[in-house]
Amino acid sequence: MTRTIDLSPARRTALLGRDRKHPVSEIRLRCHILLLLDDGHTWVTVASLLFCSSRTIDRQVKRFQAEGVEGVAGQKPGRPFRLTADRVAVTVEWVTTKAPRDFGSLRSRWYCEAVAILMLELHHVEVGRETVRRWLHRGGLVCRRPRPVIGPKDPDRQVKLDAVRGLLNGLPIDETAVFQDEVDINTDPKIGSMWMVRGERATVETPGNDEKRYLSGSMHWRTGQVFVNEGAPKQGRDTAPFLAHLDDLRSRLRRYRVIHVICDSAKCHTSDGVAVYLWDHRDRIELHLLPKSSPDGNPIERM
C-alpha cells in the first residue's frame, strides 16, 4: 500500500537542513525521498528520479512514521560498536595514567599494538590495533606530538623575581636598569615553504656560506630603547661579546651613576672573566641574575 507523507513546516525545515548539509550520502537520500513525497510526487516518480527501489521508499516512510525526523539518521555507517564501555575505559586509563614501563615494557610511550597485547595477556581479549585505535578515539583521545615544556623550576624563582621587582620599584633617579640577552643570527637560514606556480621552482638567493653571528642586546626597562652589539665573525656566545656589550652600555648610559644589568644565568654571564670585570667596574655595573629557565621574566626575550 502506498504511504503518504504530510510534513509540518518544522519537520520539513529539519529535513531540508539534513538534505543540504549532512555528510553521509545515505542520510541525504532518505531526506530527499521524504521531501519529494511531501511535494506530492508518486512513488514511481521518486524511484525514477533517485534511482532507488520501492522497498527503499517504503522502508524510509515506515522509519519516519515510527521515529520521526531523528529516525531518518538511523545507524552510523559501518559495523555496530559491540564492545562494552568498560573495555574502552580500561584502555583510556592505561594510556592517560600509566606508561608501558609500568607493565614491564621498555618503551616510553604507548602504541596500539602494546595495548592489544596487554588486553590479551591481562583480560584474555583478542583485538587488533585498529580496534584499539577506535577505542581511544571513542574515549576522546587523539594521537599528536606532545608540547615540550621547561623542566623543573628554580626553587628560588619567586624570591629572585621579587628581588628584581623591588629593585625596579625603588630605583634612584641616577640609576637605571636594562634587560639583557643574546641571540644567534644564521646568514644561511632554513628556507620555509611558499606558494609558487605548479611546475616552476621558485629560487631564493643565499650568501653561499653557513655562518652564524651572535648579537648581544639590552632593553631599557623604562623607555624600551634597545642597545645591540654584534659579535665578531666566528665568535661564539662567550664572555668576550658580553663584556664588549657592557663596555658599550657604560658609554651610552654614562649619564647614570649605576647601571643594573638583569640577565639569565648563562655561562657567559657567570664566568671568571665577568667576575673580574664586575669587580673592576663595581661602581658602575651591577649584575642581577634571573631564575633558571625563566624566559617569561625577561622582556627582551619577546624581541
Residue pairs with C-beta under 8 A, 6 or more apart in sequence:
2 42
2 43
3 58
3 61
3 62
3 65
4 37
5 34
5 37
5 38
5 61
5 64
6 38
7 15
7 34
7 35
7 38
11 68
11 69
12 35
12 38
14 69
15 31
15 34
15 35
15 69
15 72
16 31
16 35
18 27
18 28
18 31
18 69
18 72
18 73
19 28
19 31
19 32
19 35
22 28
22 31
24 77
26 74
26 77
27 72
27 73
27 74
29 50
29 52
30 60
30 63
30 72
30 74
31 72
32 50
33 46
33 50
33 52
33 56
33 57
33 60
33 61
34 60
34 61
34 64
34 72
36 45
36 46
36 49
36 50
37 43
37 46
37 57
37 61
41 49
43 54
43 57
46 52
46 57
47 53
47 54
47 57
60 72
63 71
63 72
63 74
64 71
64 72
81 134
81 138
83 131
83 135
87 119
87 123
87 125
87 135
88 135
88 138
88 139
89 139
90 123
91 115
91 119
91 132
91 135
91 136
91 139
92 135
92 136
92 139
92 140
92 141
94 110
94 115
94 118
95 110
95 115
95 136
95 141
96 141
99 108
99 109
99 110
100 106
100 107
100 108
100 109
100 110
100 114
101 107
101 108
103 118
105 114
107 114
111 129
112 129
112 130
112 132
112 133
112 136
113 129
115 129
115 132
115 135
115 136
116 127
116 128
116 129
116 131
116 132
119 125
119 126
119 127
119 132
120 126
120 127
136 143
150 293
151 293
153 291
153 292
153 293
153 294
154 160
154 291
154 292
154 293
154 294
156 291
157 291
157 292
157 294
160 289
160 290
160 291
161 290
161 291
161 294
161 297
163 288
164 262
164 288
164 290
164 297
167 177
167 260
167 288
168 177
168 221
171 177
171 260
174 256
174 257
174 258
175 256
175 257
175 258
175 259
175 260
176 220
176 221
176 222
176 253
176 256
176 258
176 259
176 260
177 220
177 221
177 222
177 259
177 260
177 261
177 262
178 218
178 219
178 220
178 221
178 227
178 249
178 253
178 259
178 260
178 261
178 262
179 218
179 219
179 221
179 262
179 263
179 298
179 299
179 300
180 216
180 217
180 218
180 219
180 245
180 261
180 262
180 263
180 300
181 216
181 217
181 218
181 263
181 264
181 298
181 300
181 301
182 214
182 215
182 216
182 217
182 237
182 241
182 242
182 266
182 268
183 214
183 215
183 217
184 212
184 213
184 214
184 215
184 237
185 212
185 213
185 214
185 215
186 210
186 211
186 212
187 207
187 209
187 210
187 211
187 212
187 213
188 206
188 207
188 208
188 209
188 210
188 211
191 204
194 202
196 202
211 233
211 234
213 230
213 231
213 233
214 230
214 231
214 235
214 236
214 237
214 241
215 228
215 229
215 230
215 231
216 228
216 229
216 231
216 241
216 242
216 244
216 245
217 226
217 227
217 228
217 229
217 245
217 300
217 303
218 226
218 227
218 245
218 249
218 261
218 300
219 225
219 226
219 227
219 299
219 300
219 303
220 226
220 227
221 262
221 299
226 300
226 303
227 245
227 248
227 249
227 252
229 241
229 244
229 245
229 248
231 237
231 240
231 241
231 244
232 241
235 241
237 266
237 268
238 268
238 271
239 268
239 271
239 273
239 274
241 268
242 268
242 269
242 274
243 273
243 274
243 277
246 261
246 277
246 281
246 285
249 259
249 261
249 285
250 259
250 281
250 284
250 285
253 259
257 284
258 283
258 284
258 285
258 286
259 284
259 285
259 286
260 286
260 288
261 285
261 286
261 287
261 288
262 288
262 290
262 298
263 269
263 287
263 288
263 289
263 290
263 298
264 289
264 290
264 292
264 294
264 298
265 289
265 290
265 292
268 274
269 287
269 289
270 289
274 287
277 285
278 285
278 286
278 287
290 297
290 298
291 297
295 301
